[in-house]
């Protein structure tokens, strides 16, 4: 039988057939408007940056001309070095020059410091701290003096300098040699230029501005304090602007770089594209207004479909998901239409049948689980029984009838417990009593060669645990760890309570430690990975049985850990017993 499209698919196809032409029109209109707005805004920002660069270059040129005029035309500057530095005429001339320099700093707002430098004296006017400005001039002028030009020389660009004492650290410096040993110069802070650049972009509201040092067309290092939002590859290309995306944020930025002919610096402005397209919202609203009426009508139609078709479908799918998660009590309300009324009644009938079937399967699984638990538990008894008979045989061969009676009594107590009806759970104290019987029998076999210490507080002895989970590890320790018969073989059984929280019943951690030879490395590795151990099958079979029984009773809430002592003398088995399964009690 061949099925056609589903109802949902048919509706989606019809909806797309209607909306696709409108959507295409809106997208074309949107991207066209976006390109137009982006081009116009980019041109505006580019022109603004070009105007700023030209104005800044003009200011630097004026300051450069000012230094040249001062070195040539200022009478006081020309006569200063003709007087001895200790003379009154030198002092009076210096005072007049000092006043002029302080005045000129205010006239040229871009200048931070203007100065006359001589090896023996420095005269300057500054907007910065007096001592800091003086020390910066005296630090950098000796090197700059070697490069200074005379008034007759051609123009030389301003140098980028670095000094920790300068606010912002970077500044431009230029000087002119007046006479031998006397230089006129000026300092302009990079920070001040960048502040003027930032004002052009509304103090960062539109974009981010930076100033870089450069070699030719390659950017070297950023000279401003704030890091740009996107990284630049360091080369200024011929393009008017570049579009770069920040991989971390996913935002796109428009990057514009401009060089200056007055210094080895470059100006950079980074504008987020969202700023460029800020005014595009008007065009988007216009594009959306035309199909608005159609969308309203279509929305009302979709609401009607949702009530009559989509909502019943959603309830049916939600009910099926709940059924798949095991929530078998879910039932559907019958729909108003004939089709959904039939689907609802059929679903409710199937849910009831699944619930009945699952309950039967669950009860059968419980019976299988109980049978498997009984079988695994019973596998331990023949192993212990054969060991006990072997000891009785050895004692009887020695005609030690008292020991035979004593051992038979302990063995009878053990099997008396085994034959009790309910053997799933017992108290820790009962388990330890069986271990004492087993240790007593082994002591009779190896007098003075082994002992067992119990460090179990009395309240913990009443804690319920899975039956016969501790004794196999004690037996395994004696069989495999008791190799050196020259020293006392000691087993320590210790139990303590693990507090899990005020609302959760405590668990018990029980450890069996011995001073024997420890686990072989290959055996230990397999035990830690819960893998079967082929070597010495009888002993390992008891351990694997315990692990299976704990898994059947507790699931993943119980745990067994195996480890050797650090010095290689002995092994430790740690068992964590969680709270017993609900409804399971020890057979006391």
C-alpha positions in Angstrom: 0.0 0.0 0.0 1.4 3.4 -1.0 0.8 6.3 1.4 0.7 9.9 0.4 2.0 12.9 2.2 1.0 13.4 5.9 -1.4 16.1 6.8 1.4 18.2 8.5 3.5 17.9 5.3 0.7 18.9 3.1 -0.1 21.9 5.2 3.6 22.9 5.3 3.9 22.6 1.5 0.8 24.7 1.0 2.0 27.3 3.5 5.4 27.5 1.8 3.8 27.8 -1.7 1.9 30.9 -0.4 4.6 32.5 1.7 7.7 31.7 -0.4 7.2 34.5 -3.0 6.5 37.0 -0.2 9.6 35.8 1.7 11.8 36.1 -1.4 10.5 39.6 -2.0 11.2 40.6 1.6 14.7 39.1 1.5 15.6 40.9 -1.7 14.2 44.1 -0.4 16.0 43.7 2.9 19.5 42.9 1.5 19.2 45.6 -1.1 18.4 48.1 1.5 21.1 46.7 3.7 23.8 47.1 1.0 22.6 50.6 0.2 22.7 51.7 3.9 26.0 50.0 4.5 27.6 51.7 1.5 26.3 55.1 2.4 27.3 54.8 6.1 30.7 53.4 5.2 31.3 56.4 2.9 30.3 58.8 5.7 32.6 57.1 8.2 35.5 56.9 5.7 35.1 60.6 4.9 35.0 61.5 8.6 38.3 59.6 9.2 39.9 61.2 6.2 39.0 64.6 7.4 40.4 63.8 10.9 43.7 62.5 9.5 44.1 65.6 7.3 43.3 67.9 10.2 45.7 66.1 12.5 48.4 66.2 9.9 47.8 69.9 9.5 48.1 70.5 13.2 51.4 68.5 13.3 52.6 70.6 10.4 51.7 73.8 12.1 53.5 72.7 15.3 56.5 71.8 13.2 56.4 75.2 11.5 56.1 76.8 15.0 59.3 75.1 16.1 61.1 76.3 13.0 59.8 79.9 13.4 60.9 79.9 17.1 64.4 78.7 16.2 64.7 81.4 13.4 62.6 84.4 14.3 62.4 84.5 18.1 65.1 87.0 19.3 65.2 85.7 22.9 65.8 82.1 21.7 68.5 83.3 19.3 70.3 85.3 22.0 69.9 82.9 24.9 73.1 81.0 24.4 75.1 84.2 23.8 74.9 84.9 27.5 76.7 83.0 30.2 74.3 80.7 32.1 75.2 82.3 35.4 74.6 85.9 34.2 71.6 88.0 34.9 70.9 88.5 31.1 70.6 84.8 30.7 68.2 84.5 33.6 66.0 87.4 32.3 66.0 85.9 28.8 65.1 82.5 30.2 62.2 84.0 32.1 60.8 85.6 29.0 61.2 82.4 27.0 59.5 80.4 29.8 56.5 82.7 29.6 56.2 82.3 25.9 56.4 78.5 26.1 53.7 78.3 28.7 51.5 80.6 26.5 52.1 78.6 23.4 51.1 75.3 25.1 47.7 76.8 25.6 47.6 78.1 22.1 48.4 74.7 20.5 45.9 72.4 22.2 47.5 69.3 20.8 50.9 70.0 22.4 51.6 68.5 25.8 55.1 69.9 26.2 57.1 72.5 24.3 60.7 73.0 25.3 64.2 74.5 24.7 66.8 71.9 25.6 70.5 72.4 26.3 72.9 70.0 28.0 73.1 72.4 30.9 69.6 73.7 31.2 66.0 72.9 30.0 63.2 75.5 29.6 59.7 74.2 28.9 56.0 74.7 29.2 53.7 71.7 29.8 50.2 70.6 30.6 51.6 67.5 32.5 53.3 67.3 35.9 56.3 69.6 35.9 58.9 67.2 37.2 57.7 64.3 35.0 57.8 66.4 31.9 61.3 67.7 32.7 62.6 64.2 33.3 61.1 62.9 30.1 62.7 65.7 28.0 66.1 65.2 29.6 65.8 61.4 29.1 64.9 61.4 25.4 66.6 64.6 24.0 70.2 63.3 24.1 69.3 60.6 21.6 66.9 62.8 19.6 69.5 65.6 19.5 71.7 63.5 17.3 68.9 63.3 14.8 67.7 66.8 15.1 67.5 68.9 11.9 68.5 72.5 11.4 66.1 75.1 10.1 67.6 74.8 6.7 66.9 71.0 6.6 63.9 69.5 4.9 60.9 68.3 7.0 61.4 65.3 9.1 58.6 63.2 10.6 57.7 63.0 14.3 59.2 60.1 16.2 57.2 57.6 18.3 58.7 57.4 21.7 57.9 55.2 24.8 58.2 56.2 28.5 56.5 54.6 31.5 56.2 58.0 33.1 54.1 59.4 30.3 50.3 58.9 30.7 49.5 56.3 28.0 53.2 55.6 27.8 53.5 56.5 24.0 54.1 60.0 22.6 55.3 61.9 19.5 58.5 64.0 19.8 60.2 66.4 17.3 63.0 68.9 17.7 64.9 71.6 15.7 68.5 72.6 16.3 68.6 76.4 17.0 72.4 76.7 17.6 75.1 74.4 18.6 73.8 72.5 21.7 70.4 74.3 21.8 67.3 72.5 20.5 63.6 73.5 20.3 61.2 70.7 20.5 57.6 69.5 21.3 55.9 66.5 22.8 52.4 65.3 21.8 50.8 62.5 23.7 49.3 59.6 21.6 46.5 59.4 24.1 45.4 63.0 23.3 45.3 62.3 19.6 43.3 59.2 20.2 40.8 61.1 22.4 40.3 63.5 19.6 39.8 60.5 17.3 37.3 59.0 19.7 35.3 62.2 19.8 34.6 61.8 16.1 32.9 58.4 16.9 30.8 59.7 19.8 33.3 58.4 22.4 33.0 54.8 21.4 29.2 54.8 20.9 29.7 54.3 17.1 33.0 52.4 17.0 36.4 51.8 18.4 39.5 53.9 17.6 43.2 53.0 17.9 46.6 54.2 16.9 49.4 51.9 15.8 53.1 52.3 15.1 54.1 51.2 11.7 56.9 50.4 9.3 55.8 51.3 5.8 52.4 49.7 5.3 52.8 47.1 8.1 51.3 47.8 11.6 53.7 47.0 14.4 52.2 47.6 17.8 49.1 49.3 19.3 49.9 52.6 21.0 46.6 53.1 22.7 45.4 51.4 25.9 42.1 49.8 24.8 42.4 46.6 22.9 40.4 46.5 19.6 37.4 44.1 19.4 39.0 42.2 16.4 42.5 41.3 15.6 44.3 42.8 12.6 46.8 41.0 10.4 49.3 43.9 10.5 49.2 45.0 6.9 47.4 48.0 5.5 46.1 47.2 2.1 44.9 49.5 -0.7 41.2 48.7 0.1 39.2 51.5 1.6 37.9 49.3 4.3 37.8 45.6 5.4 35.1 43.4 6.9 36.3 41.1 9.7 34.4 38.8 11.9 35.2 38.1 15.6 35.2 34.3 15.8 34.5 34.3 19.6 31.4 36.6 19.4 30.4 36.1 15.8 30.0 39.8 15.3 31.2 41.5 12.1 33.2 44.7 12.1 34.1 47.3 9.5 37.9 48.2 9.8 39.3 51.4 8.3 43.0 52.3 8.4 44.7 55.5 7.4 48.4 56.5 7.3 49.8 59.9 8.2 52.7 61.5 6.4 53.9 63.3 9.6 54.8 60.3 11.7 55.3 56.6 11.6 51.8 55.9 12.9 48.5 54.7 11.5 44.9 55.5 12.6 42.4 52.7 12.8 38.7 52.8 13.3 36.6 49.7 13.9 32.8 50.0 13.5 30.4 47.2 14.3 28.2 46.4 11.3 25.2 46.5 13.6 25.9 50.2 14.0 26.0 50.7 10.2 22.7 49.0 9.9 21.1 50.8 12.8 18.9 52.9 10.5 17.9 49.9 8.4 14.9 49.2 10.8 12.8 51.8 8.9 13.2 49.9 5.6 12.5 46.6 7.3 9.3 47.9 8.8 8.2 49.1 5.4 9.0 45.7 3.9 7.0 43.9 6.6 4.0 46.3 6.4 2.7 45.1 3.0 2.1 41.4 3.8 0.9 42.2 7.4 -2.7 41.8 6.6 -2.1 38.5 4.8 -0.1 37.2 7.8 -3.0 38.1 10.2 -5.5 36.2 8.1 -3.1 33.2 7.8 -2.4 33.3 11.6 -6.1 33.0 12.3 -6.3 30.1 9.9 -3.4 28.4 11.6 -5.0 28.9 15.0 -8.1 27.2 13.8 -5.9 24.3 12.4 -4.1 24.0 15.7 -7.3 23.6 17.7 -8.9 21.1 15.3 -5.8 19.2 14.1 -2.5 20.0 15.7 -3.5 19.9 19.3 -5.1 16.5 19.1 -2.1 15.2 17.3 0.2 16.7 19.9 -1.8 15.0 22.7 -1.6 11.7 20.9 2.2 12.0 20.4 2.7 13.1 24.0 0.7 10.1 25.2 2.8 7.7 23.1 6.0 9.2 24.5 4.7 8.7 28.0 3.8 5.1 27.2 7.3 4.5 25.9 8.7 5.9 29.1 6.7 3.4 31.2 3.9 5.8 32.3 1.1 3.3 31.6 -1.7 5.2 33.4 -1.9 7.9 30.8 -5.2 8.1 28.9 -6.4 10.4 26.1 -9.6 12.5 26.0 -11.7 11.6 23.0 -11.7 14.3 20.4 -14.7 16.2 19.0 -14.2 14.9 15.5 -15.0 11.3 14.5 -11.5 10.5 13.5 -9.8 11.6 16.7 -12.5 10.0 18.9 -11.7 6.7 17.2 -7.9 7.3 17.7 -8.4 8.2 21.4 -10.5 5.1 22.2 -8.1 2.8 20.4 -5.1 4.4 22.2 -6.7 4.0 25.7 -7.6 0.3 25.0 -4.0 -0.4 23.8 -2.5 1.4 26.9 -4.6 -0.8 29.2 -3.5 -4.0 27.5 0.1 -2.9 27.6 -0.1 -2.2 31.3 -1.6 -5.6 32.1 1.0 -7.3 29.9 3.9 -5.4 31.5 2.8 -6.2 35.0 2.8 -9.9 34.1 6.2 -9.7 32.6 7.6 -7.8 35.6 6.3 -10.5 38.0 7.9 -13.2 35.9 11.2 -11.3 36.0 11.0 -11.1 39.8 10.5 -14.8 40.0 13.5 -15.4 37.6 15.6 -13.0 39.6 14.8 -14.8 42.9 15.6 -18.1 41.4 19.0 -16.9 40.1 19.8 -15.4 43.5 19.1 -18.7 45.2 21.2 -20.6 42.7 24.2 -18.2 43.0 24.0 -18.3 46.8 23.8 -22.1 46.9 27.0 -22.4 44.8 29.0 -21.2 47.8 27.9 -23.9 50.2 29.5 -27.0 48.5 32.8 -25.3 48.4 32.9 -24.5 52.1 31.4 -27.9 52.9 34.2 -29.8 51.1 36.9 -27.7 52.9 35.3 -28.5 56.2 35.1 -32.2 55.6 38.8 -32.2 54.6 39.7 -30.6 57.9 37.5 -33.2 59.8 39.3 -35.9 57.9 42.7 -34.6 58.9 41.8 -34.3 62.5 40.2 -37.8 62.6 43.4 -39.1 61.0 45.3 -37.7 64.0 42.8 -39.3 66.5 42.0 -35.8 67.9 38.4 -36.6 68.8 37.9 -33.4 70.8 38.9 -31.2 67.9 36.7 -33.3 65.6 33.7 -32.7 68.0 34.5 -29.0 68.3 34.9 -28.5 64.6 31.7 -30.6 63.9 29.8 -28.4 66.3 30.9 -25.2 64.5 30.1 -26.9 61.1 26.7 -27.8 62.3 26.0 -24.3 63.5 27.0 -23.0 60.0 24.7 -25.4 58.1 21.9 -24.8 60.6 21.9 -21.2 59.5 22.2 -22.1 55.8 19.1 -24.2 55.9 17.0 -21.4 57.4 14.1 -20.3 55.1 14.8 -16.7 54.2 18.5 -16.3 53.2 18.4 -13.1 51.1 19.3 -10.7 53.9 20.8 -11.1 57.4 22.5 -8.8 60.0 26.2 -8.1 59.9 26.4 -9.7 63.3 25.1 -13.0 62.0 27.6 -12.9 59.1 30.4 -12.3 61.5 29.3 -15.2 63.7 29.6 -17.5 60.7 33.1 -16.1 60.0 34.1 -16.8 63.6 33.0 -20.4 63.1 35.1 -20.6 59.9 38.1 -19.0 61.6 37.8 -21.4 64.5 37.9 -24.4 62.2 40.9 -22.9 60.3 42.7 -22.2 63.7 42.2 -25.9 64.5 43.9 -26.7 61.2 46.8 -24.3 61.7 47.2 -23.8 65.4 49.1 -20.6 66.4 49.5 -19.6 62.7 46.5 -17.4 62.0 44.1 -15.0 63.8 41.2 -12.7 63.0 40.4 -9.3 64.6 36.9 -7.8 64.5 36.6 -4.0 64.7 32.9 -3.7 64.3 30.9 -1.4 66.7 27.9 -3.1 68.3 25.3 -0.8 66.7 26.6 -1.7 63.2 26.2 -5.5 63.9 22.4 -5.1 63.5 22.8 -3.5 60.0 21.2 -5.7 57.3 23.4 -6.9 54.5 23.2 -9.5 51.7 23.7 -13.0 53.0 27.1 -14.6 52.8 29.0 -11.7 51.1 31.9 -11.4 53.6 32.8 -15.0 54.3 34.1 -15.8 50.7 36.6 -13.0 50.9 37.9 -14.3 54.3 38.2 -17.8 52.9 39.9 -16.5 49.8 42.5 -14.6 52.0 43.4 -17.8 53.8 43.6 -19.9 50.7 45.7 -17.5 48.6 47.3 -15.1 51.1 48.4 -17.6 53.8 51.6 -18.7 52.1 54.3 -17.8 54.7 53.6 -20.2 57.6 56.5 -18.8 59.6 54.7 -15.7 60.7 51.2 -15.1 62.1 48.7 -14.6 59.4 46.3 -11.9 60.6 42.9 -10.9 59.1 41.2 -7.7 60.2 37.5 -7.1 59.6 36.5 -3.4 60.1 33.2 -1.7 59.6 32.1 1.9 59.8 29.1 4.0 58.9 29.1 6.4 55.9 26.8 9.3 56.4 25.1 10.2 53.1 22.9 13.1 54.3 20.1 13.9 56.7 17.4 12.6 54.3 19.2 9.5 53.2 19.8 6.3 55.2 23.4 5.7 56.0 25.5 3.1 54.3 28.2 0.8 55.8 31.7 0.4 54.5 33.3 -3.0 55.5 37.0 -3.8 54.8 38.8 -7.2 55.0 42.5 -6.7 55.4 45.3 -9.4 55.7 49.0 -9.4 55.9 49.6 -12.1 53.3 51.0 -12.1 49.9 48.4 -9.9 48.3 46.7 -10.3 44.9 48.9 -11.1 41.9 49.0 -8.2 39.5 47.0 -9.9 36.7 44.4 -11.1 39.1 44.1 -7.7 40.8 43.7 -6.0 37.4 40.9 -8.3 36.4 39.1 -8.0 39.7 39.2 -4.2 39.5 37.7 -4.4 36.0 35.0 -6.9 37.1 36.4 -9.5 34.8 36.4 -13.3 35.5 39.6 -14.8 36.9 40.6 -18.1 35.3 43.3 -18.9 37.8 42.2 -21.0 40.8 38.7 -21.3 39.6 37.1 -22.4 42.9 38.2 -19.4 44.9 37.5 -16.9 42.2 34.1 -18.5 41.6 33.0 -17.5 45.1 34.1 -13.9 44.6 32.4 -13.6 41.3 29.2 -15.1 42.9 29.3 -12.4 45.6 29.7 -9.7 43.0 26.7 -11.0 41.0 24.6 -11.4 44.1 25.3 -7.8 45.2 24.4 -6.6 41.7 21.1 -8.5 41.8 20.1 -7.2 45.2 21.4 -3.6 45.1 22.1 -2.8 41.4 24.8 -0.2 41.0 24.5 1.2 44.5 26.8 -1.4 46.1 30.5 -1.5 45.3 33.6 -3.8 45.9 37.2 -2.5 45.6 40.3 -4.6 45.5 43.8 -3.4 46.3 47.2 -4.5 47.6 49.2 -2.8 50.4 51.8 -0.3 49.2 54.6 -2.4 50.7 53.3 -5.5 49.0 52.5 -7.2 52.3 48.8 -8.0 52.2 45.5 -7.2 50.4 42.4 -5.2 51.2 38.8 -5.8 50.0 36.4 -3.0 50.7 32.6 -3.5 50.3 30.1 -0.7 50.6 26.6 -1.9 51.6 23.9 0.6 50.7 20.6 0.8 52.5 18.7 -2.5 51.9 16.1 -2.7 49.1 12.7 -1.4 50.2 10.6 -4.2 51.8 13.6 -6.5 52.4 14.5 -7.3 56.0 17.1 -9.5 57.6 16.1 -12.9 58.9 16.4 -12.2 62.6 
